[in-house]
Amino acid sequence: MSFLFPNYKRESIEMISGSGNYLTDRSGKKYLDFTSGIGVMNLGYNHPKLNNALMEQASLLWHTPNLYENHLQEEVAEKLANGKDYVAYFCNSGAEANEAAIKLARKATGKTKVITFLNSFHGRTYGAMSATGQTSIHAGFQPLVPDFTYLPFNDLAQFKQAVDSNTAAVMLEMIQGEGGVIPANKKWLKELAQCCHDKGILLIIDEIQTGIGRTGTLYAYEQYGIEPDILTLAKGLGNGIPVGAMLGKQELADTFSPGTHGSTFGGNKLAMSVANQVLEIVNTQNFLSAVQEKSQQLFSGLSLLAEEEDSGIQDIRGLGLMVGLQMESEEKLLQLMTKLKEQGLLTLRAGKNVLRLLPPLTIKKEEIDSALAILTNVLIGGPINE
């Protein structure tokens, strides 16, 4: 008998240690991790600078309530603003960040309608779940929070038809992660952003999975020529320490006056000490350029593999080190993931039949080669014939 709710479908292995970009299970088997803990461990495992930051803060003070000043919050907020006029609110997860974004948008505009997109994923708390455009996530939890409208992703005509005088915000992911690693079309997104600007609609970008260097820039939106009014972050920001953040334009700051929103643990000193160090490491030109180079290596290798007739790869999508391989069927995908795990490579699923690859941003070039070799061996039974 387990004393846990069965709400997670767990693998019958337990990881007990991690180092660099590898995990080790209880039996001693070692795995190259191409999941990053679902996009969390952007800097890999047992990173000495992060360990030191956490231990140093732990020896001083774990927690103070948000009744007092917190210089670490100020430092992290400034780093997250990245030279732009954003202010930050700190919480503990991506779902919490999205809840804050929805509240901010409705309060700031005095309107209630929020447009999101089919196959999106924004979290499992009530507001975030209601923003998520997947009926499977909603099942059994109706009635949802009202006034969410779900539209096809990358479809401008339907978006323009749906906008009305009660539209407070549009909320979207730069790449729909859980929905199948589906990138936003650049032309569509620029026109959508312009429409929002013209009509006074707030643009909320959910960068919980794409942010903190995952796509080769600090934020994925920077590659699209747009600038959101509200930005949400989590996952890689704490590299395993629970932390979330919502950024909003300076003109929205007074909307969250004292007493309007809060979190007991949000922005605690342990989380902030790690987030501060994560941003010091990630947000440098050398680090982000290396992510872009490794992305090219991974996509090139996968493209060669996809050319093999027996590979079963129908499409390759993504940006940076966020990659989706569309396979023939859900059954084929599940078989593939099992075989990859047996060969020591951990991967993820997205949508029905997409293999999602999210290696740590610290992945080494030789480790990418190792992962490609495992994929090639599993998919076509041996190396590619030159």
N, C-alpha and C positions, 0 to 999 in steps of 0.2 A: 504494500500500500504506500502511495505517495501522499504527503501532506500538502502538495501543491495543486492549485487549479490546473487542469489540463488545457489551458488556453494557448500553449506553445507546442508546436510539433517538433520535438527535440531529437537530434541525432543521438545514437547510443554511444557517444564518446564524450569525454570530459577533458577539456584543455586545462592543464595545470601550470604551464609556464610559457613564456614567450620571450624571444630575443630577436632583435632586428625585425625581419619580415617573416619569421617562422614561428609557429606554435608547436607545442609538444603535448600530446595527450597522456592520460594516466598510464597507458601501456608502454610509453616511451617512444611512440611513433611520432615522427616529425613531419610537419606539413608546411608547404609554402602557401602563405595566406594571400589569396586574391579576393578576399572579402573585406578586409580592414575592419572587421566587426560591424559589417553593413555601413561602410563609409565613415567609420569613427576614428580608427587608428591610422590617421594620415601620416604620422611620423613613426609608425611601427611600434614595436614592443620594447619595454625596458630602456627607453631613451634616457641617457644619463643626465642631460640638461633638465628634462622634465621631472625626473626622479629627484634631482637636487632641489629644484624649485618647490616641489611638493613637500619634501621633508623639511626644508628650511622653514616654510610657512607653518607646517604642522607643529614645529617646536615652539612657535610663537603664539599663534591663536588660530583656532579652527573657524570660529563663527562669531560674528556680531550681527545684531539685527540692523535693518536698514533705517534705524533711528539715528544713526551716527554717520559721519563722513567716512568714505572708504576710498583711499587714494588709489588702490589697485583697480577699483571699478573705473575711476577717471582715466587711468593709464590705458586700460584695455579699450574703453570707449573711444579714446582718441586714436588708437591704432586701428580700430574697426572703421572709424569714419574715413580713414585713408585719404585725408586731405580734402574731404567734402564736408558739407554742412549738415551732418547727421548727428543726432543725439541717440543715446542707447538706453534700453531697459534690459536688465538681466533677469533670467529665470533659470530653469533647470533642464529643459528639453526643447525639442523642436515643436512638439504639439503645444507647449505652453507659449512659445514665441508666436505661433500662429494664432492662438487664442488672443494674445495681446494685440496682434495686428488687426484682427477683426474688430475688436472693441475700439481700438484707436480710430479706425476708418469710419465706423458708424458714428462715434461720438463727434469726430472732427467735422463730418459732413452733415450730420443731422439726417442722413438718409440710411436706408436699411438694406437695399439690394446689393448682393455681392455676386459677381460673375466668376465662376471657376470653370474647369474644363473636364470633359470626360476622360477617364483613366488617370486622373490626377490622384495624388496622395498627399494629404497635409496633416495626418495624425489621427488619433483614435479617441481623444477627448471630444465632448459633444460638439463644440463649435468647429474644431478642426475636422472631425468626422463628417459633419454636415457640409463642410467646404470640399470634402473629397468626392470626386466624381466617379465613384464605383459603388454600384448597388450591393455588391457582395460585402462591402464594409458596413453598409447601412442595415443589413438584414437583421431583424429582431430588435432594433433599437429605435423604431419610430415611436412618437413623432420626433423628427429632427428639428434642429434650430431652423426657423423659417427664413425665407427670402434669399436662398441660394439658388442660382440658375446655372446649369451645367451645359456647356456648349462644346462642339467638336473642336479639338486642338488644331491650330494652324488654318482655321477657316474664317476669313475676314468678313465675308458677306453675312454669315449668321451672327457674328459678333455685333456688327453695326445694326442689325435688325433688333437685337436683344437690348441694346442700350436704351435707357429711358431716363426720365427726370428724377427717378428714385434710385438710380444707380450710384452707390457710394464708392465702390471699388471693384477692381479686377485683380484676381489673385491667381498666380501661375508659377509653375516650375520652369526654369530654363531648359532642363531636360527632365522629362517625366521618368523618374527612376523606377518606382514600383510598377508603373504602368507599361513598362517594356523598353526603357532607355530610348525615349523618343525626343529628339531635340526640337526646340522651337525653331520655326523657319524665320530667318533674319528679316526678310522683307515684311512678313506678316507681323512680327513683333514690333518693328519700327512703326508701322502704320497703326497698330493697336495702341502703342505708347503715345503717338501723336494725337490720336482720337481721344484718349484719356485726358491728355493735357488740354486739348481744345474745349472739352466739355466739363472740366473740373472734377474728373473722376480720379481717385487715388489708385496708383499702380503699385500693387504688392507683389514683390518677387520672393518666392520661397527658395532660398539657396541653402536649405538645410543639408542637402546632399551634395550640391554642386559647389558650395562655397569653401573657403579656406584652402585655396590652391588646387582643388580637385581637377579643374579643367585647364590648368596652366596659367591662370591669372587668379588674383586673390578672390575675385567674384566672377562668375561666368557672365553676368550681364555686361561686364566691361568689354567683352568681345562682340557685343551686339549694337553698340552705338546708342544705348538708351541709359536712362538713369531713373531708378524707381523712387517713388515717394516713401515707401516702406520696404524694408528688407528683413528677412528672418533667417537666423543662423542657429546651428547646434552642431551635432555630430563631431566633425573634425576640430571644432574650436577648443575642446577640452581633451582630445586624444584619449578618451576613456573616462575622464572625470565628468560627471553630469553637469552640463552647462548649456544654456540657450541664450540667445540675444535677439532683440528686435531693434532695428535702427529706423528712425523716422526723420524726415526733413525738419530742420530747425523750426520752421513755421508751425509744425504740429506739436511742439514741445508743451505748450500751455494746455493742450487738450488733456494730458495726463497730469492734472494738478493733484496735490496731496489728497489721498484717500480714494482716488478713482481706480487704482489698480495696484497690485503688489504681490510679493512672494516672500514667504518666511526665509527660505534658503537661497533665493535668487541673488547672484553676485557675491556668494560667500567667499571668504578669503582663500580657502583652499582652491576652489575652482578658478578664481581670478589669477592666482599665482601661476597656475598651469597655463591658462589661456594667454596670459601675458607673454610667457615664454614661447608658446606655440606660434604666436604672431611674429615674435622676434625672429624665429627660424624661417617661417614660411614666406613672409612678405618681403623677400629680397629678390632682386633681379636674377642672381645666380641660381637660387633655388627654383624659381618659377620657370626659368629657361631650361633647367635640367628636366623638369616635369614635361615640358613641351617636347624635348628631344626624346625622352623615353616613350612618350605617347606616339611619336612618329615610328619608333622602333616596333612598338606593340602592334599598331595598326598595319604597318608594312608586313610584318610576319603573319598576321591574321588574314590579310588580303591574299597572300601567297597560298595559305592553307585553303581559303575559300575557293580558289581556282581549281583545286583538286575535286574531281567529279564525285568521289565517295565521301567528301567531308560532311555533307548534309547542311552546310552553312548557307542559309538563304539570303541573309543580309547582315551587314556590319554597321552599327550605329554608335554614336557617342561623341565625346569631346574630351581631350586631355586623357586622364587615366580613369575615365568612366566609360565603359565599353559594353555594348550589348551585341550578342550573336544570336540572330533569329534562327532557330532550328526547325526541322520539318514538323514536329509535333510535340505535345506535352510529354508523351511517353518517351520519345527519343531524348528529350531534354533531361528527364529524370534519370534515365539510364546513363547518359553522359556524365551527369554530376556524380553519380555513384562511382563510376569507373575512374573519374578524375580524383576523387577522394581516396580511392584505393591506391592510386599512383602517387599520392602525397600532395595533391593540389586542391585547395579549398576554393569553391566558387559559389555564386549565388544565382537565384532565379529571379526573373522579372516578368510580369505578365504571365501569359499561359506557357509560352514556349521560347523564352529568351534567356540565354545564359549571360549573366551579368558578371563582369570582371571589374573589381574595385581594388587593385593592389595598393599597398601603402605608397605614398608619394616618395618615400625613401627607397623604393625598390631599386635594385641594382640592375645594370644592363645584362649581366650574366644570369641574373635570376629571371628576367624576362625571357631570355633564351631558354632557360630550363622549363618555364611554364609553357612556352610555345612547343618545345619538344614533347612534353607530356600530352598536350592537346593534339599534336600531330599524331603521336603514337596511338592515342585512344581513338581518334576519328578515322584515320586511314590505315592504321596497323603498322606504321613504320615511318621513316623519314620521307620527306618530299623528294621525288626524283628530279634532279636538276636537268 
